[in-house]
Amino acid sequence: MNQMDVDLPRKDQTTEEGLRAEIERLKRELEAQKHTQPDPTSEPVQPSRLTLGALSVVGIVAIGVAFFAGYLPHQRREHLLVAEAKAAGEALPTVTVVPVVQAPSKVSLVLPGNMQALTEAPILARTSGYLRKRYVDIGDRVTEGQLVAEVEAPERQQEMRQGKAALQQSQSALAQSLATLQQGKTNEELARVTAQRWANLEGKGVVSRQENDTYQAQYKSSVANTQALEKAVSAARENVSAAEANLARLTELQSYRLVHAPFAGVVTQRNVDVGALVTEGSTLLFRIAQMNVVRTYVNVPQGNADSVRVGQLAKITVPDLPGREFNGKVTRTAQSLDPATRTLLTEVQVGNASGVLLPGMYAQVDLTSPVDRPPLLIPGDTLVVRPDGTQVAMLMPDRTIHFQLIKLGRDYGDRVEVIAGLSPGQRVVVNPGDTVREGAKVNPVLMNEKPVRSTTPTGASR
């Protein structure tokens, strides 16, 4: 109903009220004339024709005004309500639709990581004694083989002297055995020559056979004695070898008094000072870390484990270093998931020539990887879960609704992956209500666009 329709009854009502007031005034005049005492001598007063005509005209006008002011507006309002009700019944329901889009060809996966040194080792005492001197402290950079501490161990020096004496004793015993062996070989040769001579004499009948047998037995005894002496020489040589090995061991232990750095790095911990008693194999002297390259360990969720590969590039950011980004590379993975967290332990190595990255830092690792076949994505509020499966209300080209069964992939919260059932560019209804039914025709509105005003059905008047 427009403003003209509202103003018209107001004007008719004003005219009607004026006519009613005029009729009331004329009625009062007539009543006043009736109650006036007539003059007995005069004739009765009759209303004039003009008065009767005026009353008739006023009555007709009042009836017309009442008809136009009351009945016609009421009829107009009735027709308008019926038309609006009919239009509302025949209008198409408006629904919000979104297109089915394809995920980006690159998947950005940002995970928290923990930095560690490339190589880190505790330096323990290899010999017992007192720390005589230390040459480094925490924060010092060391090179491979650099002397970092010296342990004083008098017992090792005494063991060295004892080992050297035992070696000399073994060598002397070896020399004695060799001399005895040489004497035995000489006696064997003499017994051989004598036995041979007596054998010749016994063959010519010069000596008896018994005398010959005696010298033959002496020769055999000399041969056996020589073999025994050779065994003794071998045992003496073994004793010398054992003494040399023991001396080498003691020499090596003696060298452990000097503690060297196993690799180039930074001293991150020092636990002893000069004069401290250190015990072999248990006292921690220093801890050295190699930090020219740092390892960053991240736990990749099971759903993204197949997209992480060795050699893949990564970008590392540290909250304490805003505006700086470090390039890294995936060097290895655990090749198995942790059954407790269902994650894949992955190592990312980052160059740290400047030394700005420190072991123990918290970092964010961006593992952006390309996807061969990006999945389709739809909003999560478009899903319709029914007993026969998960569906979406798909908008057909003729603007009708069709409920399509789909197969879901990963759930990203506000969006979900669609593995099968939809194609890129198709449109689905967001939050389908009761008006969205199979085959129903709708008025689609793309999300974030203003709805199009539906056309009024033919025959409805305003």
C-alpha positions as CSV (number, residue, x, y, z in Angstrom):
1,M,0.0,0.0,0.0
2,N,1.5,3.4,-1.1
3,Q,1.2,6.8,0.5
4,M,-1.6,7.8,-1.9
5,D,-3.7,5.0,-0.7
6,V,-3.3,6.1,2.9
7,D,-4.0,9.8,2.2
8,L,-7.2,9.2,0.2
9,P,-9.2,7.8,3.1
10,R,-8.0,10.6,5.4
11,K,-9.4,13.3,3.0
12,D,-12.7,11.4,2.6
13,Q,-13.0,11.1,6.3
14,T,-12.6,14.9,6.8
15,T,-15.4,15.6,4.2
16,E,-17.6,13.0,5.8
17,E,-17.2,14.6,9.2
18,G,-18.0,18.1,7.8
19,L,-21.2,16.8,6.2
20,R,-22.3,15.1,9.4
21,A,-21.8,18.3,11.3
22,E,-23.9,20.2,8.8
23,I,-26.7,17.6,9.0
24,E,-26.6,17.9,12.8
25,R,-26.9,21.7,12.6
26,L,-30.0,21.4,10.3
27,K,-31.6,18.9,12.6
28,R,-31.1,21.2,15.6
29,E,-32.7,24.1,13.6
30,L,-35.7,21.9,12.8
31,E,-36.1,20.8,16.4
32,A,-35.9,24.4,17.5
33,Q,-38.7,25.4,15.1
34,K,-40.9,22.5,16.4
35,H,-40.6,23.6,20.0
36,T,-41.3,27.2,19.3
37,Q,-44.9,28.2,20.5
38,P,-47.0,28.8,17.4
39,D,-49.2,31.8,17.2
40,P,-52.8,30.8,17.5
41,T,-53.8,33.3,15.0
42,S,-51.1,32.3,12.5
43,E,-51.1,29.2,10.3
44,P,-48.8,26.2,10.9
45,V,-45.3,26.7,9.5
46,Q,-44.3,24.2,6.8
47,P,-40.6,23.5,5.8
48,S,-39.7,25.2,2.6
49,R,-38.8,23.3,-0.6
50,L,-35.3,24.6,-0.4
51,T,-34.8,23.1,3.1
52,L,-36.2,19.8,2.0
53,G,-34.0,19.8,-1.1
54,A,-31.0,20.6,0.9
55,L,-31.7,17.8,3.4
56,S,-32.1,15.4,0.5
57,V,-28.8,16.5,-1.1
58,V,-27.0,16.3,2.2
59,G,-28.3,12.7,2.8
60,I,-27.3,11.6,-0.7
61,V,-23.9,13.1,-0.3
62,A,-23.5,11.6,3.2
63,I,-24.4,8.1,1.8
64,G,-21.9,8.6,-1.1
65,V,-19.2,9.8,1.1
66,A,-19.7,6.9,3.5
67,F,-19.6,4.5,0.5
68,F,-16.4,5.9,-0.9
69,A,-14.7,6.5,2.4
70,G,-15.5,3.2,4.0
71,Y,-16.5,0.4,1.6
72,L,-14.1,1.1,-1.3
73,P,-10.9,1.4,0.9
74,H,-11.9,-1.7,2.7
75,Q,-12.3,-3.6,-0.6
76,R,-9.0,-2.3,-1.8
77,R,-7.2,-3.5,1.3
78,E,-8.9,-6.9,1.0
79,H,-7.7,-7.3,-2.6
80,L,-4.2,-6.1,-1.7
81,L,-3.9,-8.7,1.2
82,V,-5.1,-11.5,-1.1
83,A,-2.6,-10.5,-3.8
84,E,0.3,-10.4,-1.3
85,A,-0.6,-13.7,0.2
86,K,-0.8,-15.3,-3.3
87,A,2.6,-13.7,-4.2
88,A,4.2,-15.0,-1.0
89,G,2.8,-18.5,-1.7
90,E,4.0,-18.6,-5.3
91,A,7.5,-16.9,-4.7
92,L,10.7,-19.1,-5.0
93,P,12.6,-19.7,-1.7
94,T,15.9,-17.9,-1.7
95,V,19.0,-20.0,-0.8
96,T,22.7,-19.1,-0.5
97,V,25.1,-21.1,-2.7
98,V,28.8,-21.4,-2.9
99,P,30.9,-22.8,-5.8
100,V,33.0,-26.0,-5.4
101,V,36.6,-24.8,-5.6
102,Q,39.8,-26.7,-6.0
103,A,42.5,-26.6,-3.3
104,P,45.7,-24.8,-4.1
105,S,48.4,-26.7,-5.9
106,K,50.7,-26.1,-2.9
107,V,49.9,-27.2,0.6
108,S,51.4,-25.0,3.3
109,L,52.1,-27.0,6.5
110,V,53.4,-24.9,9.4
111,L,54.5,-26.9,12.5
112,P,56.4,-26.1,15.7
113,G,59.9,-27.3,15.9
114,N,62.7,-27.7,18.4
115,M,66.3,-26.8,17.5
116,Q,69.3,-28.9,18.4
117,A,73.0,-28.8,17.6
118,L,74.1,-30.9,14.7
119,T,76.5,-32.8,17.0
120,E,76.7,-32.6,20.8
121,A,78.8,-34.7,23.0
122,P,79.8,-34.8,26.7
123,I,83.5,-34.9,27.4
124,L,84.2,-37.4,30.3
125,A,87.4,-38.1,32.1
126,R,89.3,-41.1,30.6
127,T,91.7,-41.3,33.6
128,S,91.4,-40.8,37.3
129,G,93.2,-38.0,39.1
130,Y,93.1,-34.3,39.8
131,L,92.3,-31.6,37.3
132,R,95.7,-29.9,36.8
133,K,94.6,-27.2,34.4
134,R,91.7,-26.2,32.1
135,Y,92.1,-24.2,29.0
136,V,88.5,-23.4,27.9
137,D,85.3,-22.2,29.5
138,I,81.6,-22.0,28.5
139,G,81.1,-20.1,25.3
140,D,84.6,-20.7,24.0
141,R,84.9,-22.0,20.4
142,V,87.3,-24.9,20.0
143,T,88.8,-26.7,17.0
144,E,89.1,-30.4,16.5
145,G,91.9,-31.9,18.6
146,Q,92.4,-28.7,20.7
147,L,93.7,-29.3,24.2
148,V,90.9,-28.3,26.7
149,A,92.1,-29.7,30.0
150,E,94.9,-31.6,31.7
151,V,94.6,-34.2,34.5
152,E,97.4,-35.0,36.9
153,A,97.6,-38.8,37.6
154,P,100.8,-39.9,39.4
155,E,99.6,-43.5,39.5
156,R,99.7,-43.7,35.8
157,Q,103.3,-42.7,35.8
158,Q,104.2,-45.5,38.2
159,E,102.3,-48.0,36.1
160,M,104.2,-46.8,33.0
161,R,107.6,-47.5,34.8
162,Q,106.3,-50.9,35.9
163,G,105.2,-51.6,32.3
164,K,108.6,-50.6,30.9
165,A,110.4,-52.8,33.4
166,A,108.2,-55.8,32.6
167,L,108.9,-55.3,28.9
168,Q,112.6,-55.2,29.5
169,Q,112.4,-58.4,31.6
170,S,110.5,-60.2,28.9
171,Q,113.0,-59.1,26.3
172,S,115.8,-60.4,28.5
173,A,114.0,-63.7,28.9
174,L,113.6,-63.9,25.1
175,A,117.3,-63.2,24.6
176,Q,118.2,-66.0,27.1
177,S,115.8,-68.4,25.3
178,L,117.4,-67.6,22.0
179,A,120.9,-68.3,23.4
180,T,119.7,-71.6,24.8
181,L,118.1,-72.5,21.5
182,Q,121.4,-71.8,19.7
183,Q,123.3,-74.0,22.2
184,G,120.7,-76.7,21.7
185,K,121.0,-76.5,17.9
186,T,124.8,-76.8,18.2
187,N,124.5,-79.9,20.5
188,E,122.0,-81.4,18.0
189,E,124.5,-80.9,15.2
190,L,127.3,-82.6,17.1
191,A,125.0,-85.5,18.1
192,R,124.1,-85.9,14.4
193,V,127.6,-86.1,13.2
194,T,128.6,-88.5,16.0
195,A,125.6,-90.7,15.3
196,Q,126.5,-90.8,11.6
197,R,130.1,-91.8,12.3
198,W,129.1,-94.6,14.6
199,A,126.6,-95.8,12.1
200,N,129.4,-96.1,9.5
201,L,131.7,-97.9,11.9
202,E,129.0,-100.3,12.9
203,G,128.4,-101.1,9.3
204,K,132.1,-102.0,8.8
205,G,132.0,-104.2,11.9
206,V,134.5,-102.1,13.8
207,V,132.1,-101.3,16.7
208,S,129.3,-103.1,18.3
209,R,125.7,-102.4,17.4
210,Q,124.9,-101.5,21.0
211,E,127.4,-98.6,21.0
212,N,125.9,-97.4,17.8
213,D,122.4,-97.4,19.2
214,T,123.5,-95.3,22.1
215,Y,124.8,-92.5,19.9
216,Q,121.7,-92.7,17.7
217,A,119.5,-92.2,20.8
218,Q,121.6,-89.3,21.9
219,Y,121.0,-87.6,18.5
220,K,117.3,-88.1,18.8
221,S,117.4,-86.6,22.3
222,S,119.2,-83.5,21.0
223,V,116.6,-83.0,18.3
224,A,113.8,-83.1,20.9
225,N,115.7,-80.7,23.1
226,T,116.0,-78.3,20.2
227,Q,112.3,-78.4,19.5
228,A,111.6,-77.7,23.2
229,L,114.0,-74.7,23.1
230,E,112.2,-73.4,20.0
231,K,108.9,-73.5,21.9
232,A,110.4,-71.7,24.8
233,V,111.6,-69.0,22.4
234,S,108.1,-68.7,21.0
235,A,106.7,-68.3,24.6
236,A,109.3,-65.7,25.3
237,R,108.3,-63.7,22.2
238,E,104.7,-63.9,23.3
239,N,105.6,-62.5,26.7
240,V,107.5,-59.7,25.0
241,S,104.4,-58.9,22.8
242,A,102.2,-58.9,25.9
243,A,104.6,-56.6,27.7
244,E,104.7,-54.3,24.7
245,A,100.8,-54.3,24.5
246,N,100.6,-53.5,28.2
247,L,103.1,-50.7,27.9
248,A,101.1,-49.4,24.9
249,R,97.9,-49.5,27.0
250,L,99.6,-47.6,29.8
251,T,101.0,-45.1,27.4
252,E,97.5,-44.6,25.9
253,L,96.1,-44.2,29.4
254,Q,98.8,-41.7,30.2
255,S,97.8,-39.7,27.1
256,Y,94.3,-39.5,28.5
257,R,95.7,-37.0,31.0
258,L,95.4,-34.5,28.2
259,V,91.8,-33.9,27.2
260,H,91.2,-32.9,23.6
261,A,88.1,-31.7,21.8
262,P,86.6,-34.4,19.6
263,F,85.3,-31.9,17.0
264,A,85.0,-28.2,16.3
265,G,82.3,-26.5,18.2
266,V,81.3,-24.4,21.2
267,V,81.7,-25.3,24.9
268,T,78.2,-25.2,26.2
269,Q,78.8,-26.6,29.7
270,R,81.7,-26.9,32.2
271,N,81.3,-28.9,35.4
272,V,84.8,-28.9,37.0
273,D,87.5,-26.5,37.9
274,V,91.2,-26.8,38.7
275,G,92.0,-29.1,41.6
276,A,88.7,-31.1,41.3
277,L,88.9,-34.9,41.7
278,V,87.8,-36.6,38.5
279,T,87.0,-40.3,38.1
280,E,87.6,-42.3,35.0
281,G,84.4,-42.7,32.9
282,S,82.0,-40.9,35.2
283,T,83.1,-37.3,35.7
284,L,81.6,-34.9,33.2
285,L,84.2,-32.3,32.3
286,F,82.7,-30.3,29.4
287,R,79.9,-30.5,26.9
288,I,80.7,-29.4,23.3
289,A,78.2,-28.7,20.6
290,Q,78.7,-28.2,16.9
291,M,76.4,-25.4,15.8
292,N,77.5,-24.4,12.3
293,V,74.4,-26.5,11.3
294,V,71.4,-27.0,13.5
295,R,68.8,-29.7,13.4
296,T,65.1,-28.8,13.8
297,Y,62.9,-31.6,14.7
298,V,59.1,-31.5,13.9
299,N,56.3,-34.0,14.4
300,V,54.3,-34.2,11.2
301,P,50.7,-35.4,11.7
302,Q,49.6,-38.6,10.1
303,G,47.4,-36.9,7.5
304,N,50.4,-34.9,6.1
305,A,53.1,-37.6,6.5
306,D,52.8,-38.6,2.9
307,S,53.6,-35.1,1.7
308,V,56.9,-34.8,3.5
309,R,60.0,-36.1,1.6
310,V,63.7,-36.2,2.1
311,G,65.3,-33.2,0.2
312,Q,62.2,-31.1,0.5
313,L,62.9,-27.4,1.1
314,A,61.6,-25.8,4.3
315,K,61.4,-22.2,5.7
316,I,62.2,-21.7,9.4
317,T,61.1,-18.6,11.4
318,V,61.9,-17.9,15.1
319,P,59.5,-15.7,17.1
320,D,62.5,-14.0,18.8
321,L,63.9,-13.0,15.4
322,P,61.1,-11.2,13.7
323,G,61.5,-10.5,10.0
324,R,64.1,-13.1,9.5
325,E,63.6,-16.3,7.6
326,F,66.0,-19.2,7.3
327,N,66.2,-21.8,4.5
328,G,66.4,-25.5,5.5
329,K,66.0,-28.9,4.0
330,V,64.5,-32.1,5.2
331,T,67.4,-34.5,5.7
332,R,65.7,-37.6,7.2
333,T,62.5,-38.9,8.6
334,A,61.8,-41.7,11.1
335,Q,59.9,-43.7,8.4
336,S,57.4,-44.7,11.1
337,L,54.7,-43.0,13.1
338,D,54.8,-42.6,16.9
339,P,51.9,-44.8,18.1
340,A,51.2,-42.4,21.0
341,T,50.9,-39.2,19.0
342,R,50.4,-40.6,15.4
343,T,53.1,-38.2,14.1
344,L,56.2,-38.7,11.9
345,L,59.5,-37.4,13.4
346,T,61.2,-35.3,10.8
347,E,64.6,-33.6,10.8
348,V,65.2,-30.3,9.0
349,Q,68.8,-29.0,8.9
350,V,69.5,-25.3,8.7
351,G,72.8,-23.6,8.0
352,N,74.0,-21.5,10.9
353,A,77.2,-19.9,9.9
354,S,76.4,-16.7,11.7
355,G,75.6,-18.5,14.9
356,V,72.4,-16.6,15.4
357,L,70.4,-19.9,15.8
358,L,70.9,-21.5,19.2
359,P,70.2,-25.1,20.3
360,G,67.0,-25.3,22.3
361,M,65.2,-22.5,20.4
362,Y,61.5,-22.8,19.5
363,A,60.9,-22.4,15.8
364,Q,58.1,-22.5,13.2
365,V,58.8,-24.8,10.2
366,D,56.9,-24.2,7.0
367,L,56.8,-27.4,4.9
368,T,55.2,-26.1,1.8
369,S,54.9,-28.9,-0.7
370,P,53.3,-29.2,-4.2
371,V,50.2,-31.4,-4.6
372,D,49.9,-33.5,-7.8
373,R,46.1,-33.7,-7.7
374,P,44.6,-31.0,-5.4
375,P,41.3,-32.0,-3.8
376,L,38.0,-30.1,-4.0
377,L,37.0,-28.0,-1.1
378,I,33.5,-27.0,0.2
379,P,32.4,-25.2,3.4
380,G,31.6,-27.5,6.3
381,D,28.1,-26.0,6.8
382,T,27.0,-27.4,3.4
383,L,27.0,-31.0,4.5
384,V,23.8,-32.9,5.1
385,V,24.3,-36.1,7.1
386,R,21.7,-38.8,6.4
387,P,21.4,-42.5,7.1
388,D,22.4,-43.3,3.5
389,G,25.5,-41.2,3.7
390,T,26.9,-37.7,3.6
391,Q,25.2,-35.5,1.0
392,V,25.1,-31.9,-0.3
393,A,22.2,-29.9,-1.8
394,M,23.6,-29.3,-5.3
395,L,22.1,-26.6,-7.5
396,M,21.3,-27.9,-11.0
397,P,21.4,-25.7,-14.1
398,D,17.6,-25.3,-14.1
399,R,17.8,-23.9,-10.5
400,T,16.4,-27.1,-9.0
401,I,17.9,-28.9,-6.0
402,H,19.5,-32.4,-6.2
403,F,21.0,-34.1,-3.1
404,Q,24.3,-35.6,-4.2
405,L,26.2,-38.3,-2.2
406,I,29.8,-37.4,-1.7
407,K,33.0,-38.9,-0.2
408,L,34.9,-36.7,2.3
409,G,38.6,-36.4,2.8
410,R,40.4,-34.3,5.4
411,D,38.5,-31.9,7.7
412,Y,40.0,-28.4,8.0
413,G,37.4,-27.1,10.4
414,D,35.6,-24.5,8.3
415,R,36.3,-26.5,5.1
416,V,36.3,-30.2,4.1
417,E,37.9,-32.0,1.2
418,V,35.7,-33.8,-1.3
419,I,37.3,-36.9,-2.8
420,A,34.3,-38.0,-5.0
421,G,30.9,-36.8,-6.0
422,L,31.4,-33.2,-7.1
423,S,33.2,-31.4,-9.8
424,P,34.9,-27.9,-9.8
425,G,32.5,-25.1,-10.5
426,Q,29.4,-26.8,-9.3
427,R,27.4,-24.9,-6.6
428,V,26.1,-26.3,-3.3
429,V,23.6,-24.8,-0.8
430,V,24.9,-23.4,2.4
431,N,22.9,-24.4,5.5
432,P,20.0,-26.1,3.6
433,G,16.7,-25.7,5.5
434,D,13.3,-27.3,5.2
435,T,12.5,-25.5,2.0
436,V,15.4,-27.2,0.2
437,R,14.0,-30.4,-1.0
438,E,14.8,-32.8,-3.8
439,G,13.6,-31.3,-7.1
440,A,12.5,-28.0,-5.5
441,K,13.1,-24.8,-7.6
442,V,14.9,-22.1,-5.7
443,N,16.2,-18.6,-6.1
444,P,20.0,-19.0,-5.7
445,V,22.1,-16.2,-4.2
446,L,25.9,-16.5,-4.3
447,M,27.5,-16.0,-0.9
448,N,28.5,-12.4,-0.1
449,E,26.2,-11.1,-2.9
450,K,22.9,-9.2,-2.3
451,P,19.8,-11.3,-3.1
452,V,17.9,-10.6,-6.3
453,R,14.3,-9.4,-5.7
454,S,11.9,-12.0,-7.0
455,T,9.4,-11.0,-9.7
456,T,5.8,-10.5,-8.5
457,P,3.5,-13.1,-10.0
458,T,1.2,-12.0,-12.8
459,G,-2.2,-10.7,-11.5
460,A,-1.1,-9.3,-8.2
461,S,-1.8,-5.6,-7.9
462,R,-0.4,-3.0,-5.6
